[in-house]
Amino acid sequence: MSDVIFKVSDLAQSRTELLQAAREGRARVRDTDGTGLVMLREEELQLIELVADWSRAHSCLLRLQQLGRQPSVSELGDQLAWLRVFDLEDLREFANELDDALVAARADRDGAALRHCLHAWRVTARQLQDPLRRSVLHGAHAPEDFEDAQRPGATSPVRDVASGRADE
C-alpha cells in the first residue's frame, strides 16, 4: 500500500492521482474527522471478501473435525450445510483442498482456484444426494462388473493403442 495519504480536499483537487493510486492498488484517504478510508478496485474487494468468508468456514470445519464424529447440519451452519452428504474422510479431504485453494487465491490474488474447488465439491455433493448415484460412487466394484466395449458399428474389437493389443 502506498505511503501517500490523500486528504478530503484531494478528492476534488487531485482526483486523477487518487484514482490512479486506487487502480494501481489502494488509495488511502484521511477524512476530516480522522477516519481512514481506502479506495481500491472492486475485484480486489471481492477477493478479500471471498477469502475472508471461506477462511472463517475453513476454521469452523477444522473445529468440527476435532469432534471426531459426523457434524450435524446445524453444526455445519448455513454456509457448510451442503457438506452433510460427505463422511468424515471426505470432510477432511475437503478441508485440505479448501486450505490449498485459499493459499492459492491469496498468492495469485485471484479467486479462480477457490471458486473452482468449491464448485467441484458442490457438484459432487449434489450427485451424492441421489441414492442411486451415491450407491454407484461409493459401491464396491469388481473387474467382472465391467466388460469391453465395441466401437458402434464395428465388427472387430477396439484396439488399445497404448499396448497395441486388441480387446476381445
N, C-alpha and C positions, 0 to 999 in steps of 0.2 A: 504494500500500500504506500502511496506517495506521502512524503513528509509535508507536502503543501496542504494547508487547511484554508479553505475559502471562507470568506465572510458572507453574510446575507446580502450585502451590497454587491458582491461579485456575481450574484445571480443575474443582475442587470448589466453591470459594467464589464464583466469578464466571462459571460456565458459561454462563449466559444471555447475558451480554455477549460472551463469547468466541464463542459460536455465532452471535450476531448479526453480529459482525465478519466471521466466515467467510462468512456468507450475503451480506454486502454487498461482499465482495471477497476479503480474506485476513485471517486471524488469525495473528499471529506469537506463538510460544511459545518461551521460553528454558528448556531442560531443566536439571536440577540440575548436570549436567556441563558446561554452557555451550553445548551443541549447540542451534542454532537450528532450529526446526521451523515449518512453515507449514500451516495448515488452510485449505482452500478448497473451493468447490463442485466436485463430481465432473465436471460438464460442462466447467468451466474446465480441469481437469487433462487431460481427454480432448482438448480443443482444443490445449493446449500440446504434448501428445504427438504429435498428428496433424501439426501444423505442423512440429515438430522433425523428425519422421520423413521427411516429404516435402521438407523443406528440404535434408536430407542427400542424398536421392535426386536432387534437382534439381542439387545441386553435383556429384554423381557424373556425371550426364548431361552437364553442361556440360564436364567434364573429358574425357569420352569423345568429345564432338563435336570437340574440338581435335585428335583423331587424324586427322580428315579422311577417315575410312573407316567402313564399317558395323561397329559393335561386335559382338563375338561374344556369344553367350548367357552365357558365363562372365564376360565383362567387364561385362555388364549386371547380373549377380548375381540373387539370388532375387527381390528386390523389383521389379526392372525387366525381368526376362526376358520378360514378356508383350509388351514393345515390339519384340521381334525381327522381327515381321512388317512393321514400318514401314521405309521407306527414310530416307536422311539428311535429306531435306527435311521429311518428316513428323516425324522426331525433333526437328528444330529448332522446328517449329510446336508440338509437344507441350511442349517446354521453355519456350517463350514463354507458352503458355496456362497451364502449371503455375505459372510465376512470377506471372502476373496473379492466379491463384486463391489463391496463398499470400499475396499482398499483401491481397487482399480478405478472406481469412479472418482475418488479423491485424487489419485495420482494422475489420471488422464484429464481431470477437470471436465469430465463428460459422463453423463448418467447412462449411456447406452449399455454398458456391461451390466449394470444393476437392473435396468429395465428388462433386459434380455433374460437374466436369471429369474426374476420374479415372474415374467410371462411364462417361461418354460415350466416352472414349478406349478403355476396356477393351471396350466393346460393339463398337466399330469394329475393334479388334484381333481379336476373335472372328470377325467377319464376314470379315476378310481371311485367316483361316486356311483357309477353304474355297476351293479353287482356282476353282470356278465363280463364286462371289461376287466373288473377287478380280479375275477377268478382267472382270466387269461393272463393278466400281467403278473399275478402272484402265484399262479399254479405251477406245479412241477411238470416238467416236460421231459420226455424220454425220446431218444433217437427214433424209436418206432412210431412216434406220433407224427413223424414227417415223412413225406415221400418226394421223390424228384419230380420236378415239373417238366412237362413237354412244352416246347415252343408252340403256340397256337398255329395250327395248320401244318406243323412239321411232322414227318413220319419217322425221323430219326431222333435219338436222344440229343439233348443240349450238350454241347462240348464245353467243358470247363477250360477256359483259356489259360488260366494260371498254371494248371497242372498238365494240360494237354490231353487229359483223358476224357472219354465220352461217358456221360452219365447214362446209366442203363435203367 
